[in-house]
Amino acid sequence: MLDEIVLTCTHLERDYLSLLKLTEEPMLTHLFTELANQHGDWAEQLESHIREMGELPSELDPERQAVEELITYAKAALSSHERHTILKNQKEKEEKLKLLARGLLKQKTPDSTQFLLRYIEKGVEKNQSRLLAARFRS
């Protein structure tokens, strides 16, 4: 399950980097850049925890990533409220990450991993608030 959280963080990092191509708004560019960096950092930290437990992290499935990007672009293109749609979708993806972290917190993992998962859970909640606020800014 820890590996699934790593992959989710990596997917979110790539999503945010892809979304930079869909916006010219400075506020969204800044937000997406920050969130991409944050998720990349989380993935690296989690990979370290996986290795400390004697396992190897999985690699991204490039086909899945391509399909997810196409879906994101299609939803945005079909929406008359592109900004609203993009931010809503990302908030939902952040929720998935939060639920994965909460699920793993219920399992037996090293204390350092528990601490990191709590940190990620709180970070995701903050990200969701930022995405929600950005949806209603003009």
N, C-alpha and C positions, 0 to 999 in steps of 0.2 A: 504493500500500500504506500510506503514511503516513496517508492519508485514512481508510482502514479502521480504523486504530488510533484515530484521533480519534473515529470513530463508535462503536467498541467502548467507549472510555472514557465517552462520553456516555451510551450505553445502560446501562453499569454504574452511572453516577451516578444515573440515573433509577430503575434497579432498587433500589438501596439506599434511595432516598427512598421508593419504593413499599413496600418491606419494613418501613419504620417503622410503617406502618399495621397490620401483622400482629403486632406484638409490643408488649408493655407492659413487658418486662424492661429495667430501666435499663442493664444491661451491653450488651445487644444494641442498644438505642437509641443509646447512645454510640458503639458500634462502627460501626453503619450510617451514622450521621451523619458520623463521621470519614472513612469510606471514600467516601461520596458526595462530600464536599468534595474529597478527594484526587483522585478521578477527574475531577471538574469542573475542577480546577486543571490536571491533566495535559492534558485536552482543549484548554483555552485555550492552554497553552504550545505544544502541537503545532500548533494552528491558526496560531499566530504563525509557526512554522517553515514551514508550507505557504505562507503569504503571502510570506515572505522568499524562497522559491524561485519566486515569480511565479505561483502558482496560487491557487485559491480552495477552501476546504474545502466538502465536501458538507453538505447539510442532512439531519437525521434523517428517516427515513420513519415518520410517525406511525402508519401501519397496522401496520408491523412491530413497533413499540414496544408497541402495544396487544395484539398477539398474544402477544408475549413476556411481558407482564405477566399475561395470562390464563393462560398455561401455568404461570408461577410460582405464581399463586394456586391453580390446580387441583392442582398437585403437592402443595402444602402442605395443601390441604383434604382430599385423599385419603389423606394420610399420617397414621398414628397417632403418628408422631414428627416433627411439623411442624418443630420447631427443627432437628433433624438434617437433614431434607430441604432446608430453605432454605439452611442453611450449606453443605451438600454441593454444591448447585447453584451457589451463588455462588463456591465454591472452583473449580469446573470452569470457570465463566465467566472467572475471573481467569487460569486456565491458558491459555485461548484468547488473552487479551491478551498474556501472556508469550510465547507462541509467535509471535504477530504481531511483537512487538518483536524477538525473536531473528532472525526471518526478515529483517526490515528491516536489522538490524545487519550482515547479510552483503552488503547492497547498498551501492553508493556513495551516501553522503549527506554533507552538511556535518558537520564535526567537532562543532559545537554540537548538531546533531540526534543524532549518535551518542552524545554525552554524555547527552542527555535520555533517549534510549531505554535506555541502560544503567541510568540512575537509575530509570526506570519498571520495568524488569525486576527490579531489586533490591526496589523497593517492592512489586511484585506478590508476590514470594516471601515478604516479610514479611506481607503481607495474607493469603496462603494459610495461613501458620502461625497467625495470629491467628484466622482462621475455623475452622481445625482445633481449636485450643484451646477455642474457644467451643462447639464441638459437644459436647465432653465435660464442660463445666462444668454444674453444676446450679443 
